[in-house]
Structures are given as structure tokens and as C-alpha cells.
Amino acid sequence: MKPTRSTALIALLTLGAISAAARGEDVYVLTAPATAELAAAAQQREAAQAQALAERRQRMIDECVANHGYEEDCVREVDTELRAEGARIIHVRPPQ
């Protein structure tokens, strides 16, 4: 009996379903220390990103003030620009 296209297609689909099921059974469970290490690493990464953003924001404000001389306008302009880039702005001190 000669295999037809539909038979070959069914065989490929079955093979794909079997391999997908086999991959789905691979479950990794992290131990408590490993989970704590991952959480600590994520917190360090977030803190580093926040620090880098704060430093960049301050540099942008300083540059704007040096070029234009109005700090209030520069703060507003820099915050608007950073928000447009998708950054989350966190003010260290309340607006005056």
C-alpha cells in the first residue's frame, strides 16, 4: 500500500503532538534557596535600573538648566521626555 499525502500529514501531526506532550511533561521545581536567589537578583536588577534612571534624569536636568537656565521648566520637560520613552518617573522629593 502506497502512503498518500493525507497519511503522511497525519503521521507528522501525530509526531508533533507526541513531542509537544513530551516537552510539556518537563517540570522544574525550584527549591526555596534557589527561589530566594532569583528574587534577590531581580531586586538588585530593579534597584540598579532605578539608580541608572535617576542618574540619567539628573544629568538631563543639569544639561537643560545649563542650556536654558530654568530648573522648573527643565524638570517638567525631562520628566515628559522620559515618560514618552516609557520610563516610570519616581520623584525623590515632593514638587514645590
Phi and psi in radians as a Rosetta constraint file:
Dihedral C 1 N 2 CA 2 C 2 CIRCULARHARMONIC -1.548 0.35
Dihedral N 2 CA 2 C 2 N 3 CIRCULARHARMONIC 2.255 0.35
Dihedral C 2 N 3 CA 3 C 3 CIRCULARHARMONIC -1.188 0.35
Dihedral N 3 CA 3 C 3 N 4 CIRCULARHARMONIC 2.442 0.35
Dihedral C 3 N 4 CA 4 C 4 CIRCULARHARMONIC -1.746 0.35
Dihedral N 4 CA 4 C 4 N 5 CIRCULARHARMONIC 3.046 0.35
Dihedral C 4 N 5 CA 5 C 5 CIRCULARHARMONIC -1.093 0.35
Dihedral N 5 CA 5 C 5 N 6 CIRCULARHARMONIC -0.725 0.35
Dihedral C 5 N 6 CA 6 C 6 CIRCULARHARMONIC -1.134 0.35
Dihedral N 6 CA 6 C 6 N 7 CIRCULARHARMONIC -0.639 0.35
Dihedral C 6 N 7 CA 7 C 7 CIRCULARHARMONIC -1.148 0.35
Dihedral N 7 CA 7 C 7 N 8 CIRCULARHARMONIC -0.748 0.35
Dihedral C 7 N 8 CA 8 C 8 CIRCULARHARMONIC -1.141 0.35
Dihedral N 8 CA 8 C 8 N 9 CIRCULARHARMONIC -0.694 0.35
Dihedral C 8 N 9 CA 9 C 9 CIRCULARHARMONIC -1.122 0.35
Dihedral N 9 CA 9 C 9 N 10 CIRCULARHARMONIC -0.762 0.35
Dihedral C 9 N 10 CA 10 C 10 CIRCULARHARMONIC -1.097 0.35
Dihedral N 10 CA 10 C 10 N 11 CIRCULARHARMONIC -0.711 0.35
Dihedral C 10 N 11 CA 11 C 11 CIRCULARHARMONIC -1.109 0.35
Dihedral N 11 CA 11 C 11 N 12 CIRCULARHARMONIC -0.734 0.35
Dihedral C 11 N 12 CA 12 C 12 CIRCULARHARMONIC -1.147 0.35
Dihedral N 12 CA 12 C 12 N 13 CIRCULARHARMONIC -0.740 0.35
Dihedral C 12 N 13 CA 13 C 13 CIRCULARHARMONIC -1.120 0.35
Dihedral N 13 CA 13 C 13 N 14 CIRCULARHARMONIC -0.697 0.35
Dihedral C 13 N 14 CA 14 C 14 CIRCULARHARMONIC -1.127 0.35
Dihedral N 14 CA 14 C 14 N 15 CIRCULARHARMONIC -0.762 0.35
Dihedral C 14 N 15 CA 15 C 15 CIRCULARHARMONIC -1.087 0.35
Dihedral N 15 CA 15 C 15 N 16 CIRCULARHARMONIC -0.721 0.35
Dihedral C 15 N 16 CA 16 C 16 CIRCULARHARMONIC -1.118 0.35
Dihedral N 16 CA 16 C 16 N 17 CIRCULARHARMONIC -0.719 0.35
Dihedral C 16 N 17 CA 17 C 17 CIRCULARHARMONIC -1.137 0.35
Dihedral N 17 CA 17 C 17 N 18 CIRCULARHARMONIC -0.701 0.35
Dihedral C 17 N 18 CA 18 C 18 CIRCULARHARMONIC -1.149 0.35
Dihedral N 18 CA 18 C 18 N 19 CIRCULARHARMONIC -0.756 0.35
Dihedral C 18 N 19 CA 19 C 19 CIRCULARHARMONIC -1.197 0.35
Dihedral N 19 CA 19 C 19 N 20 CIRCULARHARMONIC -0.610 0.35
Dihedral C 19 N 20 CA 20 C 20 CIRCULARHARMONIC -1.149 0.35
Dihedral N 20 CA 20 C 20 N 21 CIRCULARHARMONIC -0.705 0.35
Dihedral C 20 N 21 CA 21 C 21 CIRCULARHARMONIC -1.143 0.35
Dihedral N 21 CA 21 C 21 N 22 CIRCULARHARMONIC -0.685 0.35
Dihedral C 21 N 22 CA 22 C 22 CIRCULARHARMONIC -1.138 0.35
Dihedral N 22 CA 22 C 22 N 23 CIRCULARHARMONIC -0.715 0.35
Dihedral C 22 N 23 CA 23 C 23 CIRCULARHARMONIC -1.166 0.35
Dihedral N 23 CA 23 C 23 N 24 CIRCULARHARMONIC -0.587 0.35
Dihedral C 23 N 24 CA 24 C 24 CIRCULARHARMONIC -1.203 0.35
Dihedral N 24 CA 24 C 24 N 25 CIRCULARHARMONIC -0.362 0.35
Dihedral C 24 N 25 CA 25 C 25 CIRCULARHARMONIC -1.431 0.35
Dihedral N 25 CA 25 C 25 N 26 CIRCULARHARMONIC -0.205 0.35
Dihedral C 25 N 26 CA 26 C 26 CIRCULARHARMONIC -1.345 0.35
Dihedral N 26 CA 26 C 26 N 27 CIRCULARHARMONIC 1.800 0.35
Dihedral C 26 N 27 CA 27 C 27 CIRCULARHARMONIC -2.034 0.35
Dihedral N 27 CA 27 C 27 N 28 CIRCULARHARMONIC 2.230 0.35
Dihedral C 27 N 28 CA 28 C 28 CIRCULARHARMONIC -1.916 0.35
Dihedral N 28 CA 28 C 28 N 29 CIRCULARHARMONIC 2.235 0.35
Dihedral C 28 N 29 CA 29 C 29 CIRCULARHARMONIC -1.944 0.35
Dihedral N 29 CA 29 C 29 N 30 CIRCULARHARMONIC 2.166 0.35
Dihedral C 29 N 30 CA 30 C 30 CIRCULARHARMONIC -1.506 0.35
Dihedral N 30 CA 30 C 30 N 31 CIRCULARHARMONIC 2.466 0.35
Dihedral C 30 N 31 CA 31 C 31 CIRCULARHARMONIC -1.327 0.35
Dihedral N 31 CA 31 C 31 N 32 CIRCULARHARMONIC 2.901 0.35
Dihedral C 31 N 32 CA 32 C 32 CIRCULARHARMONIC -1.042 0.35
Dihedral N 32 CA 32 C 32 N 33 CIRCULARHARMONIC -0.770 0.35
Dihedral C 32 N 33 CA 33 C 33 CIRCULARHARMONIC -1.108 0.35
Dihedral N 33 CA 33 C 33 N 34 CIRCULARHARMONIC -0.657 0.35
Dihedral C 33 N 34 CA 34 C 34 CIRCULARHARMONIC -1.159 0.35
Dihedral N 34 CA 34 C 34 N 35 CIRCULARHARMONIC -0.693 0.35
Dihedral C 34 N 35 CA 35 C 35 CIRCULARHARMONIC -1.128 0.35
Dihedral N 35 CA 35 C 35 N 36 CIRCULARHARMONIC -0.728 0.35
Dihedral C 35 N 36 CA 36 C 36 CIRCULARHARMONIC -1.120 0.35
Dihedral N 36 CA 36 C 36 N 37 CIRCULARHARMONIC -0.693 0.35
Dihedral C 36 N 37 CA 37 C 37 CIRCULARHARMONIC -1.100 0.35
Dihedral N 37 CA 37 C 37 N 38 CIRCULARHARMONIC -0.745 0.35
Dihedral C 37 N 38 CA 38 C 38 CIRCULARHARMONIC -1.122 0.35
Dihedral N 38 CA 38 C 38 N 39 CIRCULARHARMONIC -0.722 0.35
Dihedral C 38 N 39 CA 39 C 39 CIRCULARHARMONIC -1.143 0.35
Dihedral N 39 CA 39 C 39 N 40 CIRCULARHARMONIC -0.723 0.35
Dihedral C 39 N 40 CA 40 C 40 CIRCULARHARMONIC -1.142 0.35
Dihedral N 40 CA 40 C 40 N 41 CIRCULARHARMONIC -0.700 0.35
Dihedral C 40 N 41 CA 41 C 41 CIRCULARHARMONIC -1.128 0.35
Dihedral N 41 CA 41 C 41 N 42 CIRCULARHARMONIC -0.692 0.35
Dihedral C 41 N 42 CA 42 C 42 CIRCULARHARMONIC -1.156 0.35
Dihedral N 42 CA 42 C 42 N 43 CIRCULARHARMONIC -0.691 0.35
Dihedral C 42 N 43 CA 43 C 43 CIRCULARHARMONIC -1.140 0.35
Dihedral N 43 CA 43 C 43 N 44 CIRCULARHARMONIC -0.709 0.35
Dihedral C 43 N 44 CA 44 C 44 CIRCULARHARMONIC -1.109 0.35
Dihedral N 44 CA 44 C 44 N 45 CIRCULARHARMONIC -0.725 0.35
Dihedral C 44 N 45 CA 45 C 45 CIRCULARHARMONIC -1.082 0.35
Dihedral N 45 CA 45 C 45 N 46 CIRCULARHARMONIC -0.796 0.35
Dihedral C 45 N 46 CA 46 C 46 CIRCULARHARMONIC -1.108 0.35
Dihedral N 46 CA 46 C 46 N 47 CIRCULARHARMONIC -0.705 0.35
Dihedral C 46 N 47 CA 47 C 47 CIRCULARHARMONIC -1.143 0.35
Dihedral N 47 CA 47 C 47 N 48 CIRCULARHARMONIC -0.705 0.35
Dihedral C 47 N 48 CA 48 C 48 CIRCULARHARMONIC -1.142 0.35
Dihedral N 48 CA 48 C 48 N 49 CIRCULARHARMONIC -0.707 0.35
Dihedral C 48 N 49 CA 49 C 49 CIRCULARHARMONIC -1.157 0.35
Dihedral N 49 CA 49 C 49 N 50 CIRCULARHARMONIC -0.701 0.35
Dihedral C 49 N 50 CA 50 C 50 CIRCULARHARMONIC -1.141 0.35
Dihedral N 50 CA 50 C 50 N 51 CIRCULARHARMONIC -0.714 0.35
Dihedral C 50 N 51 CA 51 C 51 CIRCULARHARMONIC -1.118 0.35
Dihedral N 51 CA 51 C 51 N 52 CIRCULARHARMONIC -0.760 0.35
Dihedral C 51 N 52 CA 52 C 52 CIRCULARHARMONIC -1.102 0.35
Dihedral N 52 CA 52 C 52 N 53 CIRCULARHARMONIC -0.707 0.35
Dihedral C 52 N 53 CA 53 C 53 CIRCULARHARMONIC -1.144 0.35
Dihedral N 53 CA 53 C 53 N 54 CIRCULARHARMONIC -0.732 0.35
Dihedral C 53 N 54 CA 54 C 54 CIRCULARHARMONIC -1.108 0.35
Dihedral N 54 CA 54 C 54 N 55 CIRCULARHARMONIC -0.722 0.35
Dihedral C 54 N 55 CA 55 C 55 CIRCULARHARMONIC -1.147 0.35
Dihedral N 55 CA 55 C 55 N 56 CIRCULARHARMONIC -0.730 0.35
Dihedral C 55 N 56 CA 56 C 56 CIRCULARHARMONIC -1.116 0.35
Dihedral N 56 CA 56 C 56 N 57 CIRCULARHARMONIC -0.746 0.35
Dihedral C 56 N 57 CA 57 C 57 CIRCULARHARMONIC -1.048 0.35
Dihedral N 57 CA 57 C 57 N 58 CIRCULARHARMONIC -0.781 0.35
Dihedral C 57 N 58 CA 58 C 58 CIRCULARHARMONIC -1.153 0.35
Dihedral N 58 CA 58 C 58 N 59 CIRCULARHARMONIC -0.687 0.35
Dihedral C 58 N 59 CA 59 C 59 CIRCULARHARMONIC -1.090 0.35
Dihedral N 59 CA 59 C 59 N 60 CIRCULARHARMONIC -0.728 0.35
Dihedral C 59 N 60 CA 60 C 60 CIRCULARHARMONIC -1.129 0.35
Dihedral N 60 CA 60 C 60 N 61 CIRCULARHARMONIC -0.713 0.35
Dihedral C 60 N 61 CA 61 C 61 CIRCULARHARMONIC -1.133 0.35
Dihedral N 61 CA 61 C 61 N 62 CIRCULARHARMONIC -0.798 0.35
Dihedral C 61 N 62 CA 62 C 62 CIRCULARHARMONIC -1.059 0.35
Dihedral N 62 CA 62 C 62 N 63 CIRCULARHARMONIC -0.727 0.35
Dihedral C 62 N 63 CA 63 C 63 CIRCULARHARMONIC -1.134 0.35
Dihedral N 63 CA 63 C 63 N 64 CIRCULARHARMONIC -0.733 0.35
Dihedral C 63 N 64 CA 64 C 64 CIRCULARHARMONIC -1.124 0.35
Dihedral N 64 CA 64 C 64 N 65 CIRCULARHARMONIC -0.763 0.35
Dihedral C 64 N 65 CA 65 C 65 CIRCULARHARMONIC -1.112 0.35
Dihedral N 65 CA 65 C 65 N 66 CIRCULARHARMONIC -0.694 0.35
Dihedral C 65 N 66 CA 66 C 66 CIRCULARHARMONIC -1.116 0.35
Dihedral N 66 CA 66 C 66 N 67 CIRCULARHARMONIC -0.602 0.35
Dihedral C 66 N 67 CA 67 C 67 CIRCULARHARMONIC -1.505 0.35
Dihedral N 67 CA 67 C 67 N 68 CIRCULARHARMONIC -0.574 0.35
Dihedral C 67 N 68 CA 68 C 68 CIRCULARHARMONIC -2.072 0.35
Dihedral N 68 CA 68 C 68 N 69 CIRCULARHARMONIC -0.493 0.35
Dihedral C 68 N 69 CA 69 C 69 CIRCULARHARMONIC 1.535 0.35
Dihedral N 69 CA 69 C 69 N 70 CIRCULARHARMONIC -0.002 0.35
Dihedral C 69 N 70 CA 70 C 70 CIRCULARHARMONIC -2.043 0.35
Dihedral N 70 CA 70 C 70 N 71 CIRCULARHARMONIC 1.817 0.35
Dihedral C 70 N 71 CA 71 C 71 CIRCULARHARMONIC -1.143 0.35
Dihedral N 71 CA 71 C 71 N 72 CIRCULARHARMONIC -0.738 0.35
Dihedral C 71 N 72 CA 72 C 72 CIRCULARHARMONIC -1.044 0.35
Dihedral N 72 CA 72 C 72 N 73 CIRCULARHARMONIC -0.793 0.35
Dihedral C 72 N 73 CA 73 C 73 CIRCULARHARMONIC -1.149 0.35
Dihedral N 73 CA 73 C 73 N 74 CIRCULARHARMONIC -0.670 0.35
Dihedral C 73 N 74 CA 74 C 74 CIRCULARHARMONIC -1.167 0.35
Dihedral N 74 CA 74 C 74 N 75 CIRCULARHARMONIC -0.714 0.35
Dihedral C 74 N 75 CA 75 C 75 CIRCULARHARMONIC -1.065 0.35
Dihedral N 75 CA 75 C 75 N 76 CIRCULARHARMONIC -0.794 0.35
Dihedral C 75 N 76 CA 76 C 76 CIRCULARHARMONIC -1.109 0.35
Dihedral N 76 CA 76 C 76 N 77 CIRCULARHARMONIC -0.754 0.35
Dihedral C 76 N 77 CA 77 C 77 CIRCULARHARMONIC -1.126 0.35
Dihedral N 77 CA 77 C 77 N 78 CIRCULARHARMONIC -0.786 0.35
Dihedral C 77 N 78 CA 78 C 78 CIRCULARHARMONIC -1.136 0.35
Dihedral N 78 CA 78 C 78 N 79 CIRCULARHARMONIC -0.764 0.35
Dihedral C 78 N 79 CA 79 C 79 CIRCULARHARMONIC -1.078 0.35
Dihedral N 79 CA 79 C 79 N 80 CIRCULARHARMONIC -0.700 0.35
Dihedral C 79 N 80 CA 80 C 80 CIRCULARHARMONIC -1.102 0.35
Dihedral N 80 CA 80 C 80 N 81 CIRCULARHARMONIC -0.754 0.35
Dihedral C 80 N 81 CA 81 C 81 CIRCULARHARMONIC -1.130 0.35
Dihedral N 81 CA 81 C 81 N 82 CIRCULARHARMONIC -0.747 0.35
Dihedral C 81 N 82 CA 82 C 82 CIRCULARHARMONIC -1.183 0.35
Dihedral N 82 CA 82 C 82 N 83 CIRCULARHARMONIC -0.659 0.35
Dihedral C 82 N 83 CA 83 C 83 CIRCULARHARMONIC -1.109 0.35
Dihedral N 83 CA 83 C 83 N 84 CIRCULARHARMONIC -0.652 0.35
Dihedral C 83 N 84 CA 84 C 84 CIRCULARHARMONIC -1.117 0.35
Dihedral N 84 CA 84 C 84 N 85 CIRCULARHARMONIC -0.518 0.35
Dihedral C 84 N 85 CA 85 C 85 CIRCULARHARMONIC -1.394 0.35
Dihedral N 85 CA 85 C 85 N 86 CIRCULARHARMONIC -0.136 0.35
Dihedral C 85 N 86 CA 86 C 86 CIRCULARHARMONIC 1.683 0.35
Dihedral N 86 CA 86 C 86 N 87 CIRCULARHARMONIC 0.164 0.35
Dihedral C 86 N 87 CA 87 C 87 CIRCULARHARMONIC -1.389 0.35
Dihedral N 87 CA 87 C 87 N 88 CIRCULARHARMONIC 2.581 0.35
Dihedral C 87 N 88 CA 88 C 88 CIRCULARHARMONIC -1.659 0.35
Dihedral N 88 CA 88 C 88 N 89 CIRCULARHARMONIC 2.017 0.35
Dihedral C 88 N 89 CA 89 C 89 CIRCULARHARMONIC -1.530 0.35
Dihedral N 89 CA 89 C 89 N 90 CIRCULARHARMONIC 2.220 0.35
Dihedral C 89 N 90 CA 90 C 90 CIRCULARHARMONIC -2.075 0.35
Dihedral N 90 CA 90 C 90 N 91 CIRCULARHARMONIC 2.081 0.35
Dihedral C 90 N 91 CA 91 C 91 CIRCULARHARMONIC -1.517 0.35
Dihedral N 91 CA 91 C 91 N 92 CIRCULARHARMONIC 2.271 0.35
Dihedral C 91 N 92 CA 92 C 92 CIRCULARHARMONIC -1.323 0.35
Dihedral N 92 CA 92 C 92 N 93 CIRCULARHARMONIC -0.655 0.35
Dihedral C 92 N 93 CA 93 C 93 CIRCULARHARMONIC -2.135 0.35
Dihedral N 93 CA 93 C 93 N 94 CIRCULARHARMONIC 2.665 0.35
Dihedral C 93 N 94 CA 94 C 94 CIRCULARHARMONIC -1.212 0.35
Dihedral N 94 CA 94 C 94 N 95 CIRCULARHARMONIC 2.659 0.35
Dihedral C 94 N 95 CA 95 C 95 CIRCULARHARMONIC -1.117 0.35
Dihedral N 95 CA 95 C 95 N 96 CIRCULARHARMONIC 2.586 0.35
